[in-house]
Amino acid sequence: MDNQGLHSIEPLINLGLSKQEALVYLSCLKLGASPASAIAKEAALKRTTVYPILKALAKKGFVSVAFKGSERYYNAQRPQKLANYYEKQLSTFTAIIPQLNQLERKHAQVLGLRYIETIDELRRFYSDVIQDYKGSQYYVIGSTGAWAGIDPDFFMHFRKERADAKIKTKILLTEDSKKVSPTDSSLLREVKFLPTKYNFKSTIDIYNDKVLIVSPELTSLAVVIEVPIMTDVFKAIFEMLWDVMKP
């Protein structure tokens, strides 16, 4: 096997071939239709070793088998045809990704995770907050710009509805939120700002029974965590941060 052939081995291994299978395929490609003895010589392998390798390559579609008299001849499948095959396989897999994602989501729900995919779903979540947490309090860590920027009109209205429902919030905000964070005391918000070096684009809402993480960096728009022990951890971390932060 020459140096050029050796350089081609790694991509073939990445496709799922063993090193010996890659060597034998490249030998077939170089020789054209040939008996196992010639392929073994080219690949510098024993003939008895090459037979099961050729059988495996034929099963994977990398070589075809033809007979000349009573002797088998092995011919490498053309690289472009293999590329087309793998492209078709990839397209087939890509087409079922939405269904596979649904299975993943169902499993996550069993584990106490729920994904929010759209802005409409996120609006419904916050509308439920108004109903479910009247007269109570929850915590927030986040960036005002990133959070409100998802739907400015909705979140401006939400703040007012939340205050009307007597829901208080304790909020730890990034330093850059000072420019856009409301200062109206009627909104029942108690706010502290994080040091400048703590800058992020996510927002975490910590309720009594769940945690909501909203981030444009997530695959989904938001994720709801309804695992009691994790909710308790988030609460404890928030309270610790709140106690050490200056107003």
Helices and strands as residue ranges (DSSP letters): H 3-7, H 9-14, H 19-31, H 36-43, H 47-60, E 63-68, E 71-76, H 79-95, H 97-110, E 113-116, H 119-132, E 137-142, H 144-148, H 152-164, E 168-173, G 175-179, G 185-187, E 189-193, E 203-206, E 211-214, E 222-225, H 228-244
